[in-house]
Amino acid sequence: MTLDDFLAAVAPLDIRRPLSPPSYARRKIMATAGSTCPLCSATYDRSRSNGPQFPVIASFVHTFLGGPLVADNFFVCCRRCQQIRASADLLTVDNLPDDLASQRLAALQLSVNHLCALPPSTSLPAFRSALAQRHALPRSRVYAAQADDGLCFIGVSARYGDDQSKGLARLLSKIHGKPLLRDKRMTVYLLDDTAFRSVVWQLIDANCWVVGVGRRSDLRDFQDYWWLTSASVAELRLRKVGGVKVPVDVVTREVGPRALRQRKLVARRRAQAQRACDLADLKRAEAEFDQAFVRLRAQQAMGLPGELDETRYFVNRYFAAYIKVHGRADTVTPSGRTCAKERS
């Protein structure tokens, strides 16, 4: 991939798209609007639909920054505050109320979020806590491409974000020196594969939505799955997105003698508990076997055919429990009589 290819891939994605929540969502959102703007505390003026104090629908997380098009991602504010904010993250607004900040966090957990580098056994509350720590920063949009030849591009658009993107550009310039391209619309950095793998995950941890316009065809480990995104915390927990199973980086470390002794002790205790359980089950099976055998003999003494299926069931159950405990099967019943299964 060349610089021209990268810019051509970014161009159709770096376009503002108008928000259009569904009609039912608009009605639900407007029904919850109060009499004052939550951002500037000014009273709404509903007499002028094109006035600066007219209530309008705004988003907690702009769709350009990965926000979902659902009712929970929208709120009502005055037209002036919405125009001043534009598509910037809601955290860039001065004196943001606590209730809006918490609702923004809830909306971000429904947004497009990168996979967390946590093991699959991590609980959902732990994933939500990790996302909450990540979403404590303003959200930005970064374009990235990783080629097989080792050349990688990172592009930061200056059109959206209300100085957020410029701040990211300054951060990247301090880390990796002079950018490859810088103009009013886009700043592009050229990185090698090693530096890219480090920087892209730093951007993800800084709550950037890294939009992939190119990726390696040969994926090596978890770090090469930076382009995968998900709108579901459950999928983040399962590390599955679009049917792709993200590998877990398994780090092997030497186990010390103390840990080995502890593992042997735990295994011995588990084996003892399991054997006690098996012995108790064998005693129950033995009692049921004798009772079934007595019933069968009584029925045969009265000239009845007897419940052979029931007796066969208890015989099989007894021998299964006996084999589990002793590892072998005898042809003699617990009472010393011939096996009823052989008689039948």
C-alpha positions as CSV (number, residue, x, y, z in Angstrom):
1,M,0.0,0.0,0.0
2,T,1.2,3.5,-0.9
3,L,0.3,6.9,0.5
4,D,-2.1,7.5,-2.4
5,D,-3.8,4.2,-1.8
6,F,-4.2,5.0,1.9
7,L,-5.7,8.5,1.2
8,A,-8.0,7.0,-1.4
9,A,-9.3,4.4,1.1
10,V,-9.8,7.0,3.8
11,A,-11.6,9.6,1.6
12,P,-15.1,7.9,1.4
13,L,-15.0,7.2,5.1
14,D,-14.0,10.7,6.2
15,I,-17.4,12.2,5.4
16,R,-20.0,13.6,7.8
17,R,-23.2,11.7,7.7
18,P,-26.4,13.3,9.1
19,L,-28.0,11.6,12.1
20,S,-31.4,10.1,11.5
21,P,-32.7,8.2,14.5
22,P,-35.9,6.3,13.9
23,S,-39.3,8.1,14.4
24,Y,-40.2,6.1,17.5
25,A,-36.8,7.0,19.0
26,R,-37.3,10.7,18.3
27,R,-40.7,10.6,20.0
28,K,-39.2,8.9,23.0
29,I,-36.3,11.3,23.3
30,M,-38.4,14.4,22.9
31,A,-40.9,13.2,25.5
32,T,-38.1,13.1,28.1
33,A,-36.9,16.7,27.4
34,G,-37.4,19.1,30.2
35,S,-37.7,22.9,30.1
36,T,-34.0,23.8,30.2
37,C,-30.9,22.8,28.3
38,P,-28.8,20.3,30.3
39,L,-25.6,21.8,28.9
40,C,-26.1,25.6,29.3
41,S,-29.2,25.6,31.6
42,A,-31.0,28.1,29.3
43,T,-34.7,27.8,29.0
44,Y,-36.0,26.4,25.8
45,D,-37.8,28.7,23.3
46,R,-40.2,26.4,21.5
47,S,-41.9,29.3,19.6
48,R,-39.1,29.6,17.0
49,S,-38.2,26.3,15.4
50,N,-35.0,27.8,13.9
51,G,-34.0,29.8,17.0
52,P,-30.8,29.1,19.0
53,Q,-32.8,28.0,22.1
54,F,-35.0,25.5,20.3
55,P,-34.7,21.9,21.7
56,V,-33.0,19.6,19.3
57,I,-31.8,16.0,19.5
58,A,-28.0,15.4,20.1
59,S,-26.0,12.3,20.5
60,F,-23.9,11.2,23.5
61,V,-21.3,9.6,21.1
62,H,-21.5,10.7,17.5
63,T,-22.0,8.0,15.0
64,F,-18.8,9.2,13.3
65,L,-17.0,8.2,16.5
66,G,-18.6,4.8,16.6
67,G,-21.8,5.7,18.5
68,P,-24.9,3.5,17.9
69,L,-28.1,4.7,16.3
70,V,-30.3,3.8,19.2
71,A,-32.5,5.9,21.5
72,D,-30.1,5.4,24.5
73,N,-27.4,7.3,22.6
74,F,-29.4,10.5,22.2
75,F,-30.6,13.4,24.5
76,V,-32.1,16.8,24.0
77,C,-30.2,20.1,24.2
78,C,-30.6,23.6,22.7
79,R,-29.6,24.3,19.1
80,R,-26.8,26.6,20.1
81,C,-25.0,24.0,22.3
82,Q,-25.4,21.4,19.6
83,Q,-23.8,23.7,16.9
84,I,-21.0,24.6,19.2
85,R,-20.2,21.0,20.1
86,A,-20.7,19.6,16.6
87,S,-19.4,16.0,16.5
88,A,-16.9,16.3,19.3
89,D,-17.0,14.0,22.3
90,L,-19.4,15.0,25.0
91,L,-16.5,15.1,27.5
92,T,-15.1,18.2,25.7
93,V,-18.1,20.2,26.9
94,D,-17.3,22.4,29.9
95,N,-19.2,21.7,33.1
96,L,-20.7,18.4,31.9
97,P,-23.4,17.2,34.3
98,D,-22.8,14.0,36.1
99,D,-26.0,12.3,34.8
100,L,-25.0,13.0,31.2
101,A,-21.4,11.7,31.8
102,S,-22.8,8.4,33.2
103,Q,-25.3,8.2,30.3
104,R,-22.4,8.8,27.9
105,L,-20.5,5.9,29.5
106,A,-23.5,3.6,29.1
107,A,-23.8,4.6,25.4
108,L,-20.1,3.9,24.8
109,Q,-20.6,0.4,26.1
110,L,-23.1,0.0,23.2
111,S,-20.8,1.6,20.7
112,V,-18.1,0.1,18.5
113,N,-15.4,-0.9,20.9
114,H,-12.2,-2.7,20.3
115,L,-11.6,-6.1,21.8
116,C,-10.1,-6.0,25.3
117,A,-6.8,-7.8,25.9
118,L,-8.4,-9.9,28.7
119,P,-8.7,-13.7,29.0
120,P,-12.0,-15.4,28.0
121,S,-12.6,-16.3,31.6
122,T,-13.0,-12.7,32.6
123,S,-16.4,-11.9,33.9
124,L,-18.8,-9.4,32.4
125,P,-18.4,-6.9,35.3
126,A,-14.6,-7.0,34.8
127,F,-15.0,-6.2,31.1
128,R,-17.4,-3.3,31.8
129,S,-14.9,-2.0,34.4
130,A,-12.1,-2.1,31.7
131,L,-14.3,-0.3,29.2
132,A,-15.3,2.3,31.8
133,Q,-11.6,3.0,32.5
134,R,-10.9,3.3,28.7
135,H,-14.0,5.5,28.1
136,A,-12.9,8.0,30.8
137,L,-11.1,9.9,27.9
138,P,-12.7,11.7,24.9
139,R,-13.3,9.5,21.9
140,S,-11.5,10.1,18.6
141,R,-11.3,8.6,15.2
142,V,-8.1,7.3,13.7
143,Y,-7.5,5.5,10.4
144,A,-4.9,2.7,10.1
145,A,-3.4,0.4,7.5
146,Q,-1.0,-2.5,8.1
147,A,0.6,-4.0,5.1
148,D,2.4,-7.4,4.7
149,D,5.6,-5.7,3.5
150,G,6.0,-4.0,7.0
151,L,5.0,-0.5,6.0
152,C,2.1,0.9,8.1
153,F,0.1,4.1,8.0
154,I,-1.8,6.0,10.7
155,G,-4.0,8.9,9.6
156,V,-5.6,11.5,11.9
157,S,-8.4,13.6,10.4
158,A,-8.5,17.3,11.5
159,R,-12.1,17.9,10.3
160,Y,-13.9,16.3,13.2
161,G,-13.2,16.2,16.9
162,D,-12.9,19.8,18.0
163,D,-9.1,19.8,18.5
164,Q,-9.0,16.2,19.7
165,S,-7.5,15.0,16.5
166,K,-4.9,17.8,16.6
167,G,-4.0,16.7,20.1
168,L,-3.5,13.1,18.9
169,A,-1.4,14.4,16.0
170,R,0.9,16.3,18.4
171,L,1.2,13.1,20.6
172,L,2.1,11.0,17.6
173,S,4.6,13.5,16.3
174,K,6.4,13.5,19.6
175,I,6.7,9.8,19.6
176,H,7.6,9.1,16.0
177,G,9.0,12.4,14.7
178,K,8.0,14.1,11.4
179,P,4.8,12.9,9.8
180,L,4.8,11.7,6.2
181,L,2.0,14.0,5.2
182,R,0.4,17.0,6.9
183,D,-2.3,19.3,5.5
184,K,-5.5,20.9,6.7
185,R,-7.5,17.8,6.4
186,M,-5.3,14.8,7.3
187,T,-2.0,14.0,9.0
188,V,-0.5,10.7,8.0
189,Y,2.4,8.9,9.8
190,L,4.5,6.1,8.3
191,L,5.6,3.4,10.8
192,D,7.3,0.1,10.6
193,D,5.5,-3.0,11.7
194,T,7.0,-3.1,15.2
195,A,6.2,0.5,16.0
196,F,2.7,0.2,14.5
197,R,1.8,-2.7,16.8
198,S,2.7,-0.7,19.8
199,V,1.1,2.6,18.7
200,V,-2.2,1.2,17.5
201,W,-2.9,-0.4,20.9
202,Q,-1.9,2.8,22.7
203,L,-4.5,4.5,20.6
204,I,-7.1,1.9,21.4
205,D,-6.4,2.2,25.1
206,A,-6.8,5.9,24.8
207,N,-10.4,5.4,23.6
208,C,-9.7,5.9,19.9
209,W,-11.9,4.2,17.4
210,V,-9.2,2.8,15.0
211,V,-10.9,2.4,11.6
212,G,-9.0,-0.2,9.6
213,V,-8.6,0.5,5.8
214,G,-6.0,-2.2,5.3
215,R,-4.6,-5.1,7.4
216,R,-2.2,-8.0,7.1
217,S,-3.4,-11.1,5.3
218,D,-1.3,-13.3,7.6
219,L,-2.4,-12.7,11.2
220,R,0.1,-13.7,13.9
221,D,-1.4,-13.1,17.3
222,F,-3.8,-11.0,19.3
223,Q,-2.1,-7.7,18.4
224,D,-2.8,-8.3,14.7
225,Y,-6.6,-8.3,15.4
226,W,-6.7,-4.6,16.1
227,W,-9.2,-4.1,13.2
228,L,-11.9,-6.2,14.8
229,T,-14.6,-4.3,16.5
230,S,-17.8,-5.2,18.3
231,A,-21.0,-3.5,19.6
232,S,-21.6,-6.2,22.2
233,V,-19.9,-6.5,25.6
234,A,-20.9,-10.2,25.5
235,E,-18.9,-10.7,22.3
236,L,-16.0,-8.8,23.9
237,R,-16.1,-11.3,26.7
238,L,-16.1,-14.3,24.3
239,R,-13.5,-12.6,22.1
240,K,-15.7,-13.5,19.0
241,V,-16.6,-10.9,16.4
242,G,-18.2,-11.7,13.1
243,G,-17.6,-15.4,13.7
244,V,-13.8,-14.9,14.1
245,K,-12.2,-16.4,17.1
246,V,-9.4,-14.1,18.4
247,P,-6.5,-16.2,19.8
248,V,-5.3,-15.8,23.3
249,D,-1.6,-15.1,23.9
250,V,-0.6,-17.9,26.2
251,V,2.5,-17.1,28.3
252,T,4.1,-20.1,29.8
253,R,6.0,-19.7,33.0
254,E,7.9,-22.1,35.2
255,V,6.0,-23.5,38.2
256,G,7.8,-23.4,41.5
257,P,8.1,-26.4,43.9
258,R,5.7,-24.8,46.4
259,A,3.0,-24.5,43.8
260,L,3.6,-28.1,42.7
261,R,3.2,-29.3,46.2
262,Q,0.0,-27.3,46.6
263,R,-1.3,-28.8,43.3
264,K,-0.5,-32.3,44.5
265,L,-2.2,-31.7,47.8
266,V,-5.4,-30.3,46.1
267,A,-5.4,-33.3,43.7
268,R,-5.1,-35.8,46.6
269,R,-7.9,-34.1,48.5
270,R,-10.1,-34.1,45.4
271,A,-9.4,-37.8,44.8
272,Q,-10.2,-38.7,48.4
273,A,-13.5,-36.8,48.3
274,Q,-14.4,-38.4,45.0
275,R,-13.7,-41.9,46.4
276,A,-15.8,-41.2,49.4
277,C,-18.6,-40.2,47.1
278,D,-18.2,-43.3,45.0
279,L,-18.3,-45.6,48.1
280,A,-21.5,-43.9,49.3
281,D,-23.0,-44.4,45.8
282,L,-21.9,-48.1,45.9
283,K,-23.6,-48.7,49.2
284,R,-26.9,-47.2,47.9
285,A,-26.7,-49.3,44.8
286,E,-26.0,-52.4,46.9
287,A,-29.1,-51.8,49.1
288,E,-31.2,-51.2,46.0
289,F,-29.8,-54.4,44.4
290,D,-30.8,-56.5,47.4
291,Q,-34.2,-55.0,47.6
292,A,-34.8,-55.6,43.9
293,F,-33.5,-59.2,44.2
294,V,-35.9,-59.9,47.2
295,R,-38.8,-58.6,45.3
296,L,-38.0,-60.7,42.3
297,R,-37.7,-63.9,44.4
298,A,-41.1,-63.1,46.1
299,Q,-42.8,-62.6,42.8
300,Q,-41.3,-65.9,41.4
301,A,-42.4,-67.8,44.5
302,M,-46.0,-66.6,43.9
303,G,-45.8,-67.9,40.3
304,L,-45.5,-64.4,38.7
305,P,-43.0,-63.6,36.0
306,G,-41.4,-60.8,38.0
307,E,-40.2,-57.3,37.0
308,L,-37.1,-58.5,35.1
309,D,-36.5,-55.1,33.5
310,E,-36.5,-53.3,36.9
311,T,-34.2,-56.0,38.4
312,R,-31.8,-55.7,35.4
313,Y,-31.6,-51.9,35.9
314,F,-30.6,-52.2,39.5
315,V,-28.1,-55.0,38.6
316,N,-26.4,-52.8,36.0
317,R,-26.4,-49.9,38.3
318,Y,-24.7,-51.9,41.1
319,F,-22.0,-53.3,38.8
320,A,-21.4,-49.8,37.3
321,A,-20.8,-48.5,40.9
322,Y,-18.7,-51.6,41.8
323,I,-16.4,-51.2,38.7
324,K,-16.0,-47.4,39.5
325,V,-14.7,-48.3,43.0
326,H,-12.8,-51.5,42.5
327,G,-12.0,-51.4,38.8
328,R,-13.4,-54.9,38.1
329,A,-16.7,-56.8,38.2
330,D,-17.5,-60.0,40.0
331,T,-20.3,-62.4,39.1
332,V,-21.4,-62.6,42.8
333,T,-24.0,-60.3,44.3
334,P,-23.5,-58.4,47.5
335,S,-25.4,-61.2,49.4
336,G,-23.3,-63.9,47.8
337,R,-26.1,-65.1,45.5
338,T,-25.8,-65.7,41.8
339,C,-26.2,-62.6,39.7
340,A,-29.9,-62.1,38.7
341,K,-28.8,-60.8,35.3
342,E,-27.3,-64.2,34.6
343,R,-30.4,-66.0,35.8
344,S,-32.6,-63.9,33.5
